Amino acid sequence: MHIVIIGNGISGTTCARWVRKLSDDQITIISSESKHFYSRTALMYIYMGHMRFEDTKPYEDWFWDKNNIQLIQGHVDAIDFDNQSLQLNNNTTVKYDKLVLALGSKSNKFGWPGQDLPGVGGLYHLQDLEQMEQYSDGLERAVIVGGGLIGIEMAEMFHSRHIPVTMLVRESSYWNNVLPPEESAMVTQHIIDSGIDLRLGVNLGEITSGKSGSANAVIIKETGETISCGYVGLTAGVSPNIGWLKGTDLQTNRGILVDRYLRTSQKNVYAIGDCAEIQEPQQGRRPIEAIWYTGRMMGETCAYNICDKQVEYNPGIWFNSAKFIHLEYQVYGDIRSSLPEEHDAIVWQSKDMDKLIRIHYDKTTHAVVGFNLIGVRYRHEVCEKWLATHASIEDVLQHLGMANFDPEFYKEHEEELIRLYNAKTGNALKLKTKRGLSKVLQFLTNA
């Protein structure tokens, strides 16, 4: 059986590796971006000089031959689902028995005049990084359109080379459609304190070009202000890279529609990663999640199903982590930008506005439903078990030290959260478990 995978990101590569573990089938990976798999999340560190490109490849180049996985660097122009074949841009045809679409994402564009000019790009593909490098030498200012995680990464990249950066963000506070008010305010202030020109509540009107034909300025829609620049980063989110499949027999919505086994509407065709849209997502999960770890989980699940070992896709409890320049961020479970009526919250924030711990819990059952952390590290396994077992807020607070994953001599803040809770409820809780690995292991191994 010949299994063809289009896309060599984390989802496609993981799928290939697991198919090889489970079978001796013929495997081919096709990618027009790069021949070998690399970590997209490391693009910023290449630009900042922390890593070389070869350091971002998790596997040596000989790995693929050793595991009998064929790599084709080329672009798929069309898919013939009836005849189970692919047409490549070099006029070659590749036949498949089972096909995996791991097409990834593309940067959003909203019809802005000048959005396709040279010197305008996103931060998703290796080619985006190459274009940033091309325009960075002598660059006097970069303008970034959009916030979120990709926007702040691009801002940090330019900032690391002492290139002035202006960010245009349509929200009134940074990423406040995802972060609660306290966290959004912290991140907003941190960006400003880091020397980045953050413009809130504004939209891009137009990107203009100079004599060279490249971007040379942006015009703010609301005010008409012109900001001169030599590069424009478009980071207003990403969307599934499936435009070329619209109008085919493959059922799509925002993404490629898949069932719980990651099967598409076409026989022997699967979709995974950023381009896949789960038709019936689990409670607390979204139909499309452009997250590294979900791509990896989809890749493994898809491999089992390709090899006729039926496994449902189960991403478990929501979590994510990121970094806003110097502020580390973690989220576990159900934390929304505004507190739902059925939830209550305990929020502790340091005086220096560099640390925050937020715990949400159900008002009726008192079960903890989510954690937000900035500048503080909690153990994934501990938070996940508390959420999975619907642990009560009082039990969690009394044993909160088990979750603390900060280095040994870092200041602890668990008792401060308990004081907040006691003041709010009139209770007299005390911290029972402080930071310590032995207690954690005991907790995690108990049923």
FENGICOR-V688837 format. One record per pair of residues at least 12 apart in sequence whose C-alpha atoms are under 8 Angstrom apart, sorted by the first residue. I is the first residue (numbers start at 0). J is the second residue. D is the distance in Angstrom with one decimal. If there is no record, write none. Layout:
i;j;d
I;J;D
I;J;D
This chain:
i;j;d
0;24;5.4
0;25;6.1
0;96;5.9
0;97;7.8
1;24;6.2
1;25;4.7
1;26;6.0
1;27;7.7
1;94;7.8
1;95;5.4
1;96;5.2
1;97;6.6
2;24;7.1
2;25;6.0
2;26;4.9
2;27;6.4
2;95;6.0
2;96;6.0
2;97;4.9
2;98;5.9
2;99;7.7
3;26;5.9
3;27;4.8
3;28;6.0
3;29;7.5
3;95;5.9
3;96;7.8
3;97;6.4
3;98;5.0
3;99;6.2
4;26;7.7
4;27;6.2
4;28;4.8
4;29;6.2
4;98;5.9
4;99;4.6
4;100;6.1
4;101;6.9
5;28;5.9
5;29;4.9
5;30;6.2
5;75;7.9
5;98;7.8
5;99;6.3
5;100;5.3
5;101;5.6
5;102;6.4
6;28;6.7
6;29;5.9
6;30;5.0
6;100;7.0
6;101;4.9
6;102;5.3
6;103;7.3
7;28;6.5
7;29;7.0
7;30;5.8
7;35;7.3
7;36;5.6
7;101;7.4
8;36;6.2
8;37;7.3
8;38;7.7
8;39;7.7
8;101;7.4
8;103;7.4
9;36;7.7
9;38;7.5
9;272;8.0
9;291;6.9
9;294;6.1
9;295;5.7
9;298;7.7
10;101;6.4
10;271;6.4
10;272;5.4
10;294;4.5
10;295;4.9
10;296;7.5
10;297;6.3
10;298;4.5
10;299;8.0
11;28;7.7
11;99;7.6
11;100;7.8
11;101;5.4
11;271;7.5
11;272;7.8
11;298;6.1
12;28;7.9
12;36;7.0
12;298;7.4
13;295;5.9
13;298;5.0
13;299;6.0
14;295;8.0
14;297;7.8
14;298;4.1
14;299;5.3
14;300;7.8
14;301;6.4
14;302;5.1
15;28;7.8
15;68;7.6
15;298;7.8
15;302;7.2
17;298;7.8
17;299;5.9
17;302;5.7
17;303;7.6
18;302;5.0
18;303;7.2
18;305;7.7
18;306;7.0
19;66;7.3
21;302;7.9
21;303;7.5
21;306;7.0
22;306;7.2
25;67;7.7
25;68;7.3
26;67;7.4
26;68;5.2
26;69;6.2
27;68;5.9
27;69;4.6
27;70;5.9
27;71;7.3
28;68;7.4
28;69;6.2
28;70;5.0
28;71;6.2
29;70;6.1
29;71;4.7
29;72;5.8
29;73;6.3
29;74;7.5
29;75;7.9
30;70;8.0
30;71;6.5
30;72;5.1
30;73;5.7
30;74;6.5
31;72;5.2
31;73;4.5
31;74;4.8
32;72;7.4
32;124;7.1
32;125;6.8
32;126;7.4
33;72;6.5
33;125;7.6
34;70;6.7
34;71;6.9
34;72;5.2
35;56;7.4
35;60;7.1
35;70;7.8
36;56;6.1
36;57;7.5
36;58;7.8
37;55;5.3
37;56;4.2
37;57;6.5
38;55;5.4
38;56;6.4
38;57;7.4
39;123;7.1
39;124;7.2
39;125;7.8
41;55;6.4
42;125;7.4
42;128;6.9
43;152;6.8
43;153;7.3
43;156;6.1
46;128;7.4
46;132;7.5
46;156;6.6
47;156;5.9
47;159;6.3
47;160;7.4
73;87;6.7
73;88;6.9
73;89;7.6
74;87;5.6
74;88;5.5
75;87;4.4
75;88;6.2
76;88;5.8
80;265;7.1
83;95;5.6
83;96;6.8
96;267;7.0
97;267;4.8
97;268;5.9
97;269;8.0
97;305;7.4
98;267;6.3
98;268;4.7
98;269;6.2
99;268;5.9
99;269;4.7
99;270;5.6
99;271;7.3
100;268;7.5
100;269;6.0
100;270;4.5
100;271;6.3
100;274;7.8
101;270;6.0
101;271;5.2
101;272;5.9
101;273;7.5
101;274;6.6
102;239;7.6
102;240;5.9
102;241;7.2
102;272;7.6
102;273;7.2
102;274;5.8
103;239;6.2
103;240;5.8
103;272;6.3
103;273;4.7
103;274;5.2
104;123;7.7
104;237;5.9
104;238;5.3
104;239;4.4
104;240;4.6
104;273;5.7
104;274;6.4
104;289;7.7
105;123;7.1
105;237;5.4
105;238;5.6
105;239;6.3
105;240;5.3
106;121;5.8
106;122;7.6
106;123;7.1
106;233;7.0
106;234;6.6
106;235;7.3
106;236;6.2
106;237;4.4
106;238;6.5
107;233;7.4
107;234;7.3
107;235;6.0
107;236;5.7
107;237;5.0
107;238;6.2
108;233;7.5
108;235;7.7
111;203;7.5
111;204;6.6
111;205;5.8
111;206;7.3
112;204;7.6
112;205;5.0
112;206;6.0
112;207;7.8
113;205;6.3
113;206;4.6
113;207;6.0
113;208;7.5
113;214;7.6
114;205;7.9
114;206;6.5
116;208;7.5
116;212;7.3
116;213;5.9
116;214;6.1
117;212;7.1
117;213;4.7
117;214;6.3
118;130;7.3
118;131;7.8
118;134;6.7
118;213;5.5
118;214;5.4
118;229;6.9
118;230;5.0
118;231;6.4
119;214;6.7
119;230;6.0
119;231;4.7
119;232;5.9
119;233;7.1
120;231;6.6
120;232;5.2
120;233;5.8
121;232;5.4
121;233;4.9
121;234;5.8
122;149;6.8
122;153;7.2
122;232;7.7
122;233;7.9
122;234;7.2
131;230;7.9
134;229;7.2
134;230;6.8
138;162;6.7
138;228;7.9
138;229;6.0
138;230;7.7
139;162;6.3
139;163;6.7
139;228;6.7
139;229;6.7
140;162;5.9
140;163;4.9
140;164;5.8
140;165;7.6
140;227;7.3
140;228;4.8
140;229;6.0
140;230;7.1
141;157;7.5
141;162;7.2
141;163;6.4
141;164;5.0
141;165;6.4
141;228;5.4
141;229;6.1
141;230;4.9
141;231;5.9
141;232;7.5
142;164;5.8
142;165;4.8
142;166;5.8
142;167;7.4
142;217;7.7
142;228;6.5
142;230;6.4
142;231;4.9
142;232;6.2
143;164;7.4
143;165;6.2
143;166;4.7
143;167;6.2
143;231;5.7
143;232;4.5
143;233;6.1
143;234;6.9
144;166;6.0
144;167;4.9
144;168;6.5
144;202;7.9
144;203;6.9
144;231;7.3
144;232;6.0
144;233;5.1
144;234;5.8
144;235;6.3
145;166;7.0
145;167;5.9
145;168;5.0
145;169;7.2
145;233;6.7
145;234;4.9
145;235;4.3
145;236;7.4
146;166;7.6
146;167;7.6
146;168;5.7
146;173;6.8
146;174;6.4
146;234;6.6
146;235;6.5
147;173;7.6
147;174;5.6
147;234;7.8
147;235;7.7
147;236;7.4
148;321;7.3
148;322;7.9
148;323;7.6
149;234;6.0
149;236;7.7
150;232;7.9
150;233;7.9
150;234;5.2
150;235;7.6
151;323;6.4
151;324;7.2
152;323;7.6
152;324;7.5
153;232;7.6
154;166;7.7
154;195;7.7
155;324;6.1
158;195;7.7
163;195;7.2
163;196;8.0
164;195;5.6
164;196;6.1
165;195;6.3
165;196;4.5
165;197;5.9
165;198;7.2
166;195;7.5
166;196;6.2
166;197;4.9
166;198;5.8
167;197;6.6
167;198;5.1
167;199;6.4
167;200;7.9
167;201;6.1
167;202;6.5
167;203;7.2
168;197;7.5
168;198;6.1
168;199;5.0
168;200;6.0
168;201;5.9
168;202;6.8
169;199;5.9
169;200;4.3
169;201;4.7
169;202;5.4
170;199;6.0
170;200;5.0
170;201;7.6
171;199;5.3
171;200;4.8
172;184;6.6
172;187;6.4
172;199;6.5
172;200;7.9
173;186;6.7
173;187;5.3
173;199;7.6
175;336;6.4
176;336;5.8
177;335;6.4
177;336;5.0
178;335;6.8
178;336;4.8
179;334;8.0
179;335;6.6
179;336;4.1
179;337;5.9
179;338;7.9
180;336;7.1
180;337;7.8
182;355;7.6
182;373;7.7
185;352;6.2
185;353;7.3
186;323;6.9
186;326;7.6
189;326;8.0
190;323;7.8
190;324;7.5
201;219;6.8
201;220;7.1
201;221;6.5
202;219;6.0
202;220;5.5
202;221;6.9
203;217;7.1
203;218;6.4
203;219;5.0
203;220;5.4
204;217;7.4
204;218;5.4
204;219;5.1
204;220;4.0
204;221;7.8
204;223;7.9
205;217;5.7
205;218;5.2
205;219;7.2
205;220;7.4
206;218;6.4
213;229;7.8
214;228;7.4
214;229;6.0
214;230;6.3
214;231;7.1
215;227;5.9
215;228;5.1
215;229;5.0
215;230;7.1
216;228;4.9
216;229;7.1
217;231;8.0
238;253;7.6
238;254;8.0
238;273;7.8
238;274;7.8
239;253;6.9
239;254;5.5
239;273;5.9
239;274;4.4
239;275;7.6
240;274;6.2
241;254;6.9
241;255;7.5
241;274;6.9
248;265;7.6
249;263;7.3
249;264;6.0
249;265;6.2
250;263;7.3
250;264;5.8
252;276;7.7
253;276;7.2
254;274;5.2
254;275;5.3
254;276;4.9
254;287;7.3
255;270;6.7
255;274;6.1
255;275;4.9
255;276;5.4
256;270;8.0
256;275;6.2
256;276;4.9
256;277;6.1
256;278;6.1
257;269;7.4
257;270;6.7
257;275;6.5
257;276;6.0
257;277;5.3
257;278;6.0
258;277;6.1
258;278;5.9
258;279;7.2
259;277;6.9
259;278;7.7
259;279;7.3
259;311;5.4
259;312;5.6
260;300;7.6
260;301;7.1
260;304;6.8
260;309;7.4
260;310;6.5
260;311;5.0
260;312;5.9
261;275;7.9
261;277;7.7
261;297;7.8
261;301;6.4
261;312;7.2
269;301;7.4
271;294;6.7
271;297;5.7
271;298;6.5
271;301;7.5
272;288;7.8
272;289;6.9
272;290;8.0
272;293;6.9
272;294;4.3
272;295;7.7
272;297;6.4
272;298;7.5
273;287;6.7
273;288;6.3
273;289;4.6
273;290;7.3
273;294;6.9
274;287;7.6
275;287;6.4
281;313;7.8
283;316;7.6
283;317;7.1
283;332;7.8
283;333;7.0
284;317;6.7
293;314;6.5
296;312;7.8
296;314;7.0
297;312;6.6
300;312;6.0
316;331;7.3
316;332;5.9
316;383;6.9
316;386;7.8
316;387;7.5
317;330;7.9
317;331;5.8
317;332;5.0
317;333;7.4
318;330;5.3
318;331;4.4
318;332;6.2
319;331;6.9
326;353;7.1
326;373;6.4
326;374;5.7
327;372;7.9
327;373;5.5
327;374;5.1
327;375;7.4
328;371;7.6
328;372;5.6
328;373;4.6
328;374;6.6
328;375;7.9
329;370;7.9
329;371;5.9
329;372;5.1
329;373;6.6
329;376;7.5
330;369;7.5
330;370;5.6
330;371;4.6
330;372;6.4
331;369;5.4
331;370;5.1
331;371;6.6
331;382;7.0
331;383;7.3
332;368;5.9
332;369;4.2
332;370;6.5
332;386;7.0
333;359;7.8
333;368;5.6
333;369;4.7
333;370;7.6
334;359;7.0
334;368;7.7
334;369;5.5
334;370;6.8
334;371;7.0
341;361;6.1
341;362;5.7
341;363;7.5
342;359;6.4
342;360;5.5
342;361;4.6
342;362;5.3
343;359;5.7
343;360;5.5
343;361;6.3
343;362;5.8
344;357;7.0
344;358;5.7
344;359;4.4
344;360;6.3
345;357;5.8
345;358;5.3
345;359;6.6
345;416;7.1
345;419;7.1
345;420;6.6
346;358;6.5
346;416;7.4
347;415;7.4
347;416;6.1
347;419;7.7
353;373;7.2
353;374;6.1
354;372;7.6
354;373;5.2
354;374;4.6
354;375;6.3
355;371;7.7
355;372;5.7
355;373;5.0
355;374;6.6
355;375;7.1
356;370;7.4
356;371;6.0
356;372;4.9
356;373;6.7
356;375;7.4
357;370;5.6
357;371;4.9
357;372;6.4
358;370;4.7
358;371;6.6
360;391;7.9
360;392;6.4
364;391;7.7
365;391;5.3
365;392;5.8
366;389;5.0
366;390;5.3
366;391;4.3
366;392;5.9
367;385;7.3
367;386;6.3
367;389;6.1
367;390;5.9
367;391;5.7
367;392;5.3
367;395;7.8
368;386;6.0
368;389;7.4
369;386;7.2
370;382;7.8
375;403;7.9
375;404;7.9
375;405;6.7
376;403;6.2
376;404;5.1
376;405;5.5
377;402;4.9
377;403;4.7
377;404;4.9
377;405;7.4
378;401;7.9
378;402;4.9
378;403;6.3
378;404;5.5
379;402;7.9
380;443;7.5
381;401;7.2
381;402;5.7
381;439;7.5
381;443;7.0
382;402;6.7
384;443;7.6
393;428;7.5
396;413;7.4
396;416;7.4
396;417;6.2
396;430;7.0
397;417;7.6
397;428;6.8
397;429;6.0
397;430;4.4
397;431;5.2
397;432;6.6
398;430;6.3
398;431;5.7
398;432;4.6
398;433;7.0
399;413;6.2
399;430;7.5
399;432;6.8
399;433;7.2
400;413;6.4
400;430;7.9
400;432;5.5
400;433;4.1
400;434;4.5
400;435;7.5
401;432;6.4
401;433;6.2
401;434;5.3
401;435;6.4
401;436;7.5
401;438;6.7
401;439;5.5
402;434;7.4
402;439;7.7
403;434;6.0
404;434;7.8
413;430;7.5
414;429;7.6
414;430;6.3
417;429;6.9
417;430;7.4
